[in-house]
Amino acid sequence: MRRLPRICPIDVSQHIIQRDNNRQICSGFQQDFFTYIGFFKEFSIQFSVNVHVWVLMSNHVHLLCTPRKALE
């Protein structure tokens, strides 16, 4: 069953966690982390989201983000 769309209010910070299945490693190399950070920069501009803080770990990622405008 698919998840329901999440509510994403403008100018309200949200804690986002992305995990892999069964605590498997999703980023094993330092270059993976640099690539992930590059995606943060690119997509935060494209989708008007401020990324305040991120924590990159081998099997999950924590983000604190604030949307600046509603998705269309």
Contacts in CASP RR format, 6 or more apart in sequence:
PFRMAT RR
TARGET T0000
AUTHOR 0000-0000-0000
METHOD contacts of the structure
MODEL  1
MRRLPRICPIDVSQHIIQRDNNRQICSGFQQDFFTYIGFFKEFSIQFSVN
VHVWVLMSNHVHLLCTPRKALE
8 14 0 8 1.000
8 67 0 8 1.000
8 70 0 8 1.000
8 71 0 8 1.000
9 67 0 8 1.000
10 67 0 8 1.000
10 68 0 8 1.000
10 69 0 8 1.000
10 70 0 8 1.000
11 66 0 8 1.000
11 67 0 8 1.000
11 68 0 8 1.000
12 66 0 8 1.000
12 67 0 8 1.000
13 52 0 8 1.000
13 64 0 8 1.000
13 65 0 8 1.000
13 66 0 8 1.000
14 64 0 8 1.000
14 65 0 8 1.000
14 66 0 8 1.000
14 67 0 8 1.000
15 62 0 8 1.000
15 63 0 8 1.000
15 64 0 8 1.000
16 62 0 8 1.000
16 63 0 8 1.000
16 64 0 8 1.000
16 65 0 8 1.000
17 60 0 8 1.000
17 61 0 8 1.000
17 62 0 8 1.000
17 63 0 8 1.000
18 60 0 8 1.000
18 61 0 8 1.000
18 63 0 8 1.000
19 59 0 8 1.000
19 60 0 8 1.000
20 26 0 8 1.000
20 59 0 8 1.000
20 60 0 8 1.000
23 59 0 8 1.000
24 59 0 8 1.000
25 58 0 8 1.000
25 59 0 8 1.000
26 58 0 8 1.000
26 59 0 8 1.000
26 60 0 8 1.000
27 33 0 8 1.000
27 36 0 8 1.000
27 56 0 8 1.000
27 57 0 8 1.000
27 58 0 8 1.000
27 59 0 8 1.000
28 58 0 8 1.000
33 56 0 8 1.000
36 56 0 8 1.000
36 61 0 8 1.000
37 54 0 8 1.000
37 56 0 8 1.000
40 51 0 8 1.000
40 54 0 8 1.000
40 63 0 8 1.000
43 49 0 8 1.000
44 50 0 8 1.000
44 51 0 8 1.000
44 65 0 8 1.000
47 67 0 8 1.000
47 71 0 8 1.000
48 67 0 8 1.000
48 68 0 8 1.000
48 69 0 8 1.000
49 65 0 8 1.000
49 66 0 8 1.000
49 67 0 8 1.000
49 68 0 8 1.000
50 65 0 8 1.000
50 66 0 8 1.000
50 67 0 8 1.000
50 68 0 8 1.000
51 63 0 8 1.000
51 64 0 8 1.000
51 65 0 8 1.000
52 64 0 8 1.000
52 65 0 8 1.000
52 66 0 8 1.000
53 62 0 8 1.000
53 63 0 8 1.000
53 64 0 8 1.000
54 61 0 8 1.000
54 62 0 8 1.000
54 63 0 8 1.000
54 64 0 8 1.000
55 61 0 8 1.000
55 62 0 8 1.000
END
